[in-house]
Amino acid sequence: MEIARGAMGSLLSKLGELLKEEYNLQRSVKKDIRFLSRERPMMHAALRMVGEVPLDQLDDLVKIWAREVRELSYDMEDIADTFKVHIEQGSQQADLGCTQGFARKMVNLFKKGRSHRQIVNEIKNIKDRVKEVAERRDRYKVESISASYAQATATIDPRLTALFKKVTELVGINGARDMLIRRLSKGAGAFDEKLKVVSVIGVGGLGNTTIAKAVYDILVHGGQFDCCAFASVGQNPDMKRFFKDILLQLDKHKYMHITAVTLMDDRQLINELLEFLDKKRYLIVIDDIWETSTWDLIKNALPDSNCESRIITTTRISKVAEQVGDIYNIQPLSDDNAEKLFYTRIFGFDGKYPSNQLTEVSKKILKKCGEDYWIEKYQLIWRWIAEGFVHEEKGPVLFEQGERFLDELINRSLIQPSDRYHSGIVNGCRVHDMVLDLIRSLSSEENFCAMLHKEQTMLSQNNIVRRLAIHKRILEHNPKMNVRMAQVRSFNAYMCGHMDCMPPLWSFKVVRVLVLDLCNFTGSPHLEPIGKLLHLKYLGLVNTAIAELPKEVGNLTLLQTLDIWRTSIEELPSTVGKLKRLICLRADSNTRVPAGVIGSLTSLQQLRLHSADKSPSAVVELGKLVELRVLEIQFCKMDQNSRRSLVESVCNLFNIQVLEVHYDHSGPTEWAYLGVGFIDVQDLHTLGRLPALRCLYISSGILLSYVVAGGDGLFQNLRHCTTNLEFMFQQGAMPMLAHLEFRVSVLGLGRREDPAGLGLGHLPFLELVTLYLQCSGASIVEVAEVKVMLRHEVHVHPNHPTLNLEEYHCQSQQPEDDDSGGSV
């Protein structure tokens, strides 16, 4: 129940800001703010304890209390932010070179105004509300909730039903069961005598426990093992109880009546297990591991005595599976098995229900269970940051902290990562429809986000709307909606029509995120009032036909992200250069950037600039963006001056991690999506000296063979490289490279007498290789020989990386089945 914390995480620092001397607040107001600062940590701690308890197990009174505290935190943050925004706005309206004394004068003038009095009154009101919730916290004994939950024993473990299911009731399990048994028996000879561990991984509810139990039953009945046990760990494990459970299953007669076992601590229980299992062939299933630290403890009790013992673990956490050993990924049911399971559960048999109407409804339900939704990584994380979900910490920058949160969701199998061009570099994620339904349900219950879909007609009147998402609707004029927008922090419209009828921009008093994605206006959109959205941090207009961005956008001093990708905006207003806090700018290929704008945005960390030849000054100004980490730039035309300016600018980007240079040249279609007109060895050396560079996407209209030398300090942190250049690697070259896509000339490689081949064996962390074989002038035999050579080079690599081979410019021939997308 993490969403219960509201804005508590960022509130303490904001309250502290209000106490600064330059704000010159009244003594009584400072006293109120100090009171709020003292109460905030206690409320936050209580909310953390509430968040540890599953929502369905919370007392109703505690739910009400947590909801009220969350709403209170939003109001507190809105007041603090509003005060700061007014102060900053007043200072900026004066001469930018004003002295500190004049700024203090501006604050004093504001102090006498109506806005100041209103904020002072709201702070006092907040103080009274905080006192009330503090009294209720003591009355409801919220602090005792976590302890009570940990001690509760009445809850039925949902895994128990999977453990005792009859085999005849299971659907679609045979293939997975047999595959897992083959994994456990894989190997021969002396190697087969060693302990083998296989980790079954899949999202909760996909059948991890069921499959493990089915395999366990077959192996136990086979009589091949001296002793067997099946025990579950869970999210909050009691390790003493777990070890005792294992001992009882291994030898019930021995341990049932030994009192000493109940008095043993973890260390003694581990020693007892080691002694019992020594020199025995055992089978143990450890179900539902959540933490790597749990596995680290358990494996200490499981000896390897070269007796062909087998261990199966199940988990929904990727990091756990990776640490355990051999991974078996649970696959979703096939369409036929999904249909069989559905009819069995609903109608009690696997035949279709005779009603045609119910059959059609059933098909729609089954189709919905196969859908999922793709979300772009950068957009997602920048929105998290704008919402305040990602807080500044020592060490990683905000975006990297957001990436850690994304990795955690992937680790817990709540979302599925997607990569670009099968590169292994995550560029987005997919949310399964059932998970999405769960998110919507929790959001609605906790008033985290209000949603209007095409089948819904109105919002609930009972709750304050903090976040509003409108999907696939034709909007209608509704004056009552305007009033409800005053406390909206995030407004998201997706695939909506008649956006002229959306609530007017002036009605959004504290909005931080404004997204209009794939939306249509019946007339010309009037966005001039956007300059009044002084709290705005994220403005996304992706795929929305807007011809002009008003100059008033320059008033948005807090704006962090401006995403106008695939709009009709022909030119950025010069006032964009005033957005000193802007950290992400994504401009369309039709958009020209005036001189001086890019060089003024020195806080930028991500820049997407297409049709850069329309904005030649922007290429020169890139060198001022020393904080830039991701650069995607495209040229329709590139001459010698553009190339020189780009290389000179890139030399200054010491924090750059991802570099993409797109160029619409007339080369092979396989590489038309990116590149520069031409590149030389010196340019590659320049790129190689960028210390933070992790991902490089580059190709040249003029092809080049490049020997990547070792020991020269180039490309030291590069993880991914996509290019149409031909590379050969010496010892020590690109020491961190994991994913590689590049061109290989069949004639050039086939006639080179070098036993090291391409030198792939010099890349110690290599995981994935995609080779584009240029077959021009080569015979079918020569192509076949080079493919054999490349497969052998990958096969003898210690990592056994995956190899994908693709051919172009080949003679007319029947391609082999495993050339494209094959693996070694």
N, C-alpha and C positions, 0 to 999 in steps of 0.2 A: 504494500500500500504506500509506495514512495510518493505518489501524487498528493498524499495528505499534507506534505510539508509546505506546499504553496511557495511563497516568496521568501521564506524564512532564511534560506541559505545566504542571500545577498543583502539582507536587511541590516545586519549589524554595522557593516562598513558605511552604509548610506546614512544611518542615524548618526554615526560618528562624524560624517562630513558636515552635518548640520550644526555641529557644535564648534566649528572653526570660527576663529575670532572675526574674520572678514565678513561674516554674515551678520554680526552685531545684533543677535537676537535678544529679546527681553529676557531678564533673569528668570521669570516664571516659566517661559517657554523652554529655556534650556533645562530647567528642573524637570519639566515633563518629559523631555527627550531623554534625559539621563535615566528616568524611571523606566521608559520603554526599552532602553538599551539593557538595563538590568534584567527585565522580564523576558526579553527575547530569547536568551540562551536556555532558560528553563522551559519555555514553551517549545522551543526547537527540540530539546532533549526528550520531552514528553511525546512529541510527534514522531520522533525516531522510534521510540518504543512501540507506539501504536502501529507504525509502518511495518514492524517485524511480525505482526499478527495477520494471518490471512483475513481478507475482508469479510468472508462469510462467517468468521468465528468471533467477530467483534460485537461487544454489547451495543445495543442501539443508542444508549445514552452517550457512550464514548464516541460513536460515529458522529453524532450531532455535535459534540464538543470539538472533535477534530475538524469537522467541516467549518465550524464557526471560527476557529483559530486560523484556518487557511484563508478564509475570506478576510479576516482581520489583517493578516499579513499582506494581502494584496492591497488593501486600503492604505496601510501604513507605507508601503512602497510607493504607491501612487502619490501620496502627499509629499514624501521626501523628494521624489523625482520632479514633481510639479514645482516645488520650491526652487530646486536647483535650475530647472529649465528657465524659469522666469528671471532668475538672477543672471544666468549666462546670456539670455536674450537681451536683457537690459544693458549689460556691459557691451555687447556686440553692436548695439545700436549707437553707442557713443564712439568716439574716435578710437580706432584699434590700438593706437599708441598711447592711450590714456594711462595716467599714473595710478598707483595703488590707492592714493587718497581720493581720486575722482571715482574709482570703482566703489570705494566705501560710501561715497556720497550717493552714488546711484542706488546702493543697497538701502541707505537710509530713506531715500525718496520712495523706494518700493515698500519700505516698512510702513509708511503712512498710507499706502493705498488700500483699496478694497480687497485686492487679491491677497495681500499679506494678512489682513484681519481674518479673512475667510480661512486661510491655512492655519493660523494660530488657533482659531476655534475648532478646526477639524482635529488638530493635535490634541487638544483638551478632550474632545469627544472620544478619540482613540484611547486616551489614557483611561477614561471611565470604562470603556468596553474591555480593555485589557484587565482591569481590576476584576470585572465580572467573570471573565473566563478563568482567571487565576483562582477565584473562589470555587468555581465549578470543578476545576482540575483537582483541588483538594477534596471536594465533596464526592467526586466520582472515583477517587483513588486511581487515577490514570497510571501512575507509576507502577502499580502492582499488576498491570495487565500482562506485561511480558513474562514475568515470573509465573503467573497463573497459567499462561499459555504453554510454557515449557513443561509444567508439571501435569498438564491435562492428559488424561489417558483414555477418555471416552471416545475420541475420534477413531473411526474405523479406517485402517490403512487401505486405500483403494487398490494397492497391489495384491492384496489377498485374494480378490476375485480372480485375478489372472493366474495365480498359483494353483487354484483348484478347479479351473475350467476343464471340462471333458474335451478330449482331443476331437471328438466328433462335432463339437460346437465351434471349433476354430475354423476360420475362413482364410484361404490364401496363404497358409503358413508353410506348406510343404516345401516350396522352392527355397525360401529363406532358411528353413530348418536344415535342409540337406546341404545348402551351401556352407552354413556355419559348421556343420559336422566335417565337411571336407577341409575347411580351414584348420580345424583342430587336428586333423589327421595328416595334414600336408607334411611331406618330408619322408625321408627313408634312411635306413642305416643308423649310424651312431648319432647323427644329428637329431633323429627322432626321439632319442632317449631323454633329451633335455626338456625342462619345463617349458610349456608353451602357454602363452596368455593371449586371448583375443578379447577385444573390447567392442561390445555392441553399442552403437550410438544412434540416437534418433530423438525427435521431439517427443515430449510427453504425450502419451495416448496413441503412439504409433505402433506399439506392440513389443517394445524392448523386453519387458519382463516375460511376456507370453512366449516369445520365441526362445529366450534363454531357458525357460522352464521346460518347453517341449524338447529341446536338445538334451537337457539334463535328464529328463525321464528316459529317453532312449538309451543314453550312455550308461545310466545306472542299471537299467534292466539288462544291458549287455554283459554285465558281470566282469568288466575288464579292470575295475578299480578296487583297491583295497578298502577305501573309505570315501564317503561323499558327503557334501553339505551344500545347502542353498540358504543364504542369509541376505537380508536387505539392510542397507545402511540408512538412506534417507537424507533429507536436507539438514536436519538437526540430530546428528547421530549420537547415540549413547554407546560409546565404544566398549565399555565393560560388558554391557548387555549383548552387544554384537559378538564379541569373542566367546562369551559363555554359550551363546546360541550355537556357534560353530562347534564348540567342544561337545555339547550335548548331542548334536546330530552325528558327529564322528563316532562317538561311543556312548550311547545313552546309558548303558548299564554301568559303565565305569564312573561317569560324572554326575549321574542323577542324584546320588546319595552322598557325594563327597562335600561336606560342609566347607572345607577349606577353599573350594573353588569360588564360593560366593564372597569370600573375604579377600580374594586376590585383587591386586591393582592391575593396571594395563600392562606394565612390564612383566609381572609374574604370569599373566594370562598368555602373553606372547611367548614367553619361555616354555610354558606348558604345551602350547601348540607346536612349537618347533621340535620339542622332544617327541610328541606323539606322531607327527608327520614324517619324522626322519626315517629314511629308507623305505617309505611307503609310496605306492602309486595312488595319488588322490585326485579327486575331481571336486572343485569348489566353485560355486557361482556366487559372485558378490554383486548384488542387485542395487541399482540406483545410487551411484556415487556422485556427489555434488562438488567435492573439493579435491584438488591434487594433494593437499596435506593429509586428507583422510586415506588416500591410496598409499602415500608414503609410509603411514603408520601400519596399514594392513599388510603390505608386502613384507614387512619385517618378520611376520609370523608364518610366512609361506616359504619353506626351504626348497631348494632345487637339488635333489639327490640323484639326478640322472635316472629316474624311475618312470619316465614318460608321463608325468603328472600334467594335468590340464586345469587352467583357470579361465573362467568366463566372467567378464564384468559387464554391467550395463550402465549407461550414463546418457544424459542429454547435454553434457558440457564437452565441447570440443577439446579444450586443453587437458581435461582428464583423460579422454580417450587417447590423445597423442602421447601422454606420459605413460599410460598403462602398457601400450605395445601395439600389436597388430590390430588394425581397425576394421570393423565390419559395419558398413552404413546400412541401416534399415531403409528399404525402399517403400514408397507408398503402394497401396494395393493397385493392381491392374483394374481397368474399367470393368471387366467381367466380374472380378472378385468383389469390387466395391459394390456393384449392383447386387450380387448375391448376398453380401453382408447386409445391405440396406433392407432388402426384402425379408431376410431372415429375422432381423431385429424388429421391423415394423409389423410384418404380417405373419411371422412365425414359420415361414417356409421360403424356399428359394425360387419358387415359381412366381410369375408376375400376377399381381392382383387383377381380377377380371375386369374391373371398371376402367374404361379407356381414359376417363378424366383423371383418375388417381394415377394411372400409368404416366400421363403427361406431366402431372405435378411431380411425380417421383423422378422423372428424367431431369426436370429443372433443378431439383434439389441436388441430384448427383452431379450435374454440371457445375453447380455453385461450389461443391466440395473440391473441385479441381482447379478453381481459379486462384490466382494470386496477383499481387499488385507490385509494380516496380517503382522504386524511389531512388532518385539520384543522390549520391553521397554528399556532394558539396552543398547542394541546396538544403539537404536535411540538417547538416551540422551547422551551417550558418544560421538557420532558423532556430536551432536549439540555443545558439549563442545569443541571438537577439531576444529570445524569450527569457533568458537568464537561467536556463537549465545548466549551463556550463559556467563554472566559476573560475576566476583567475587563481592559479596555484603556482607555487614556486617550482621552477623547472620548465615543464612543457608550456608552449603557447596555447591559447584558447582552442585553436582548431585541433591541435594534436590531442588535447584533453578530450575533445568531442570524438575524435577517432577512437580513443580508448573506450568511451561509452558504447560506440558502435560495435567494437570488437567484443565487448562484454555481452551485448545482445546476441551477436552471432555465436559466441561461445555457449550461450544458454539455449541455442537452437530456437530462439523466438523469431528470428528472421534468417533468411537464407541469403548469403552474399552472392553477388554477380560480378563477373570480371569483364574486362574489355578485351575483345578479340581473343578470348581464351588465354589471356596473358598471365592470369593469377593475381593481377593487381585489382583489388576491389574498387569498383567505381559506383556501386549502388547495392541495393538489397531488394529482396522480395518479401512481402508479408502475405502469408497464406490467408485465404478468406476466413477460415475459422478463427485464426489469431486476430484478424481484423475485427471480426464480430465481438470477440472478447474485449478488445481495446475499446470498442464503441460502448459496450455494456458498462465497463468500469468507468469510462469517461462520463457517461450519463448519470450513473449512480452517485459519483463523487462530484458532479457539477464541474468537472475539469474542462469539458468542451461541449457546447451545444451544437447539434448537427441538424441540418435541414436537407433532406433528400427530395428527389422529384415526387415521391409518394407522400411526403409530409406536408402539412398545410400551415402549421404554426408552431411557435416555440412555447415551452412550458412557462406559465406565468409565475411559478412559485420561486424560481431561482434567479439570482443575478447572473447575467451573461458575461463571462470573462473572455471566453474564446468562442468564436462562431465559425463553423464550416458549412458552406452551402455548396451542394454538389448537384450538377445536372438538372438545374431548374430554370424555368423562365420566370424572371423576377417580375413582381407587380408592385405598383406604388402602394406603400403602407406607412402612413405618418406615424403610427404607433411604434414602429420599429426604430424610428429616429431617437426616441427617448431612451430606448434600451441599449443604444450604442455607447452611452456616456462612459461606461466602465469596461468596455470591450478592450482587451489587450492584444487580441489577435483576430484578424478577419481574413478568411480564406474562401475564395470563390473558385470553383473548378467546373469548367464546361457549362457555364451559365449564360443564358441569353437575356436581352433587354437590361443590360447592366446600367442603363440610364436610370432605372428605377431603384438601384441600390441606395441604401441610406446615404444622405449627403456627407461629404468628407468632413464638414465642420462639426458633424454630430459625434465624431470619434475624438473624445477628449484625451484619452491616455493610451491610444493604440500604439503598440510596438512593432507589430508585424502586419503588413497589408499585402495580400497576394491575390492577384487576378490572373488565373491560369486558364488558357484556352477559353476566354470569355469574349462575348460579342456585345457591342453597343449598336443601337439602332441608328443613332446619329453620331456626330463628332463628340468624343468624350471631352469633358471639361474638367481638367485636373488642377486648375489654378489653386483651388483651396488646399491642395496638398501641402503647401507651405506652412499651413497652420498646425500640422500634425507634428508638434515639436518633440514628442516622445518617440517618433518613428525611428526604428533601427533597421528594419528590413522592408524593402520595397521590391516586389516581384511582379513583373508584367509579362511573363513568358508566354509566347504564342497568342498574345492578345493584340488585336489590330489597333494600335495607338500611333498616330502619325507624329505627335509632338510631345516632348516632355517640357512642362512649363519651367520658366526660369526660377519660379518660386521654390523649386526643389533645393536650391542653394541655402534656404533657411533651415533645412533639416540638419542641424549641427550634430545630432546624435546618430545620424544614419551610418550604418556599418556595411550594409549590402545593397547594391543597386543592380538588379538583374533585369535587363531589357532584351534578353535573347529572343530572337524570332519575333520581334515587333516590327512596326513600320517606321520607327523613329529614324530620320535621316541624319540628324545632327544632335549631339549632346549640347545643351546650353552651357555657356562658359561658366555659369555659376556653380556647376558641379565641382569646379576646382576649389570651392570654399569648403567642401566636405572633408575636413581634416581627419575625421574618425573613420572614413570609408576604408574597409579592409577587403572588400570583394566587389569587383566591377566586371560584369559580363555584358558585352555589347554585341549587337547583331552585325552581320556582314554588310548591311546597308548603312550602318551608322558611321558618320564622320565625327572625329574628335577634334575640337578646336585646339590651336597651339596654346601651350601653357597649362592645359588641364591635367594631363597625365603626370607631368613633372611636379604638380602641386599636391598630388595624392600620395604623400610619402608614407602613409600607414598601410598602403595596399599590401595584402598577402596573396591574393589571387586576382589575376587579370586575364580575361578572355577578350581579345581584340582581333576581329576578323576584318578583312579588306583593309589591312594596315597601310596599303599604298595610297589610300584616300586620306590618310593622316600621317604624312611623312615626319612631321615634327614629333609625333607620339613615339616613333621608333627611337629617335634621338634621346627623348626624355626618359625612356625606360631605365637608363642607367642611374637615375636618381632614386629608383624604388628599391632601396637596399633591404627592405623587409619582405620583398616578394618571394613567395615560396612556390607558387604555381603560375606558369605562364603558358597560355595558348594563343598563338598569333598566326594569322593567315595573310598571305599575299596573293592577290590576283596577278600582279606583275612584280618582278624583282630584278632590279638592275644592280650594277656593281656598287653604286653608292648605298642602296638599301641594304645590301648584304654587309657592307663594311660597317654601317651604322648599327645594324642588329648585333654583329659580333662584338663591337666595341661596347655596346650597352650591356650585353649579357656578361661581359667580363666583370662588371661591377656587382652582379647579383650573387653575392656570396652565400645567401640563404636559400637560393633556388633549389627546389627538390624535384619538381616535375617540369620538364621543358618540352613543349610541342610546337613545332614550326610547320605550318601548313602552306602548301604552295600548289596552285592549280596548273601544273605543267602538263605537257602533252606526252608524257612518258607512258610506260606500261600501265594499264588500268589497275593492276594489282597495287600500285603505289600512288595512285592519283589523289588519295585522301590526305597526304601530308608530304612535306619536303621543302627544300630550298632549291633555287635554280642550279646552283653548283656549290660545292664545298671542297676545301682542300685539307691537307694534313694539318696545317697550322691552325685552321679553324677547329679541328677535332681536338688538338692539344689545348686550345683555349677552353673548350667545353670541359675537357678532362680535368682542368685545374679548379673547377667549381667544387668547393669542398663538401657541400650538402646535397649535391645532385644525386637523386635516387632513381628517377625515371627519365628516360630519354627517348623521344620519338622524332626521328629525323630521317629524311631521304633526300637524294640529290638527283637533279635532272641529268647530270653527267655522272656516270657510274664510276666508282673508285674502289680499289682494293686497298685495305688498310691493315697493317700488322700492328696489333695492340701489344706494345712492349710491356714488360714487367719491370718493377723496381724504379719506375720514373715518377711514381706518385700520382698518376692520372686515374680518374674514375674510381677513386678509392671507396666510395659509398654507393656506387651504382648498383641497384637491385634489378632493374628492368631496362631492356634496350630493344627498340624496334627500329629497323633501318633497312634500306635497300642497298646499302654498301656491303662489300664483301670483306669479312673480318677473318683474321687468323690470330690466334692467341699464343703469346709466349708465357713462360713460367712467371707467375706473380701478376698477370694482367687481370684487371677488373676483379679483385679478390672477393667481392661480396655478391657478384652477379648470380641471380637465381632464374630469371626468365629472359630468354633471348630469341629474337626473330631477326633473321638477316638473309641476304641473298648469297647463293653459291652458283658460280659458273661451272657447269658440268665439264666443259672442255678444259677450263683452267685448272680445276681440281684434279681431273682425271689424268692430266699430263704432267702434274707436279710430282716429282719423286721425293716426297717427304713422308717418312713413316709416322710422324705425329699427326698427319692429316690437317684438320682445322685447329687443333690444339685445344679441343673441348675438355680434355683431361686436365688442363691447367686451371679450370674453373671449379673450385672445390665445393661451392654451394649450388651448383646448377641443378634445377628441378625440371625445367620445361624448355625444349628447343623446338622452334618452328623454322624450317629451312625452305626457302623458295628457290627451287632448282631452275636456273635459266638454261634451257636446253637448246638454245639457238645453235645450229650447225652440228649438233651432236647426234650420233646414231642411236637407235634403240638399244643396242648392246652397250654403248658407252654410258647411257643413262642408267641402265640396270647395274653396271659395275660400280658407278659412283654411289648408287643407293645402297648397295651391299656394303661398300666401304664406310658410309656414314652410319648405317645401322650398327656395324661392328664397333665404330668409335664410341657410340653412345652406350652400347651394351657393356663394354669393358670399363665404363666410367663407374667409380665406386658408388655413386648415388643412384645409378640406373635411372636417369631422368627420362621423362616422357618425350618421345620424338614425333613430330608431325612433319610430313613431307608433302609439299605441293609443287606441281610442275607448271611452267608456262613457256610459251614459244617452243612447244614440242612438235616433232613430226607427228603426223596422223597415226595414232595407235590407241589400242584399248588400254586405259589406265588400270593399274593393279588395284584390287579392292582395298588394300591397307595403306596406300600411299598417302591419302589425306585423312588426317585425324587418327592415324594408327599410333600405337604406343609400344614402347620397348621396355 
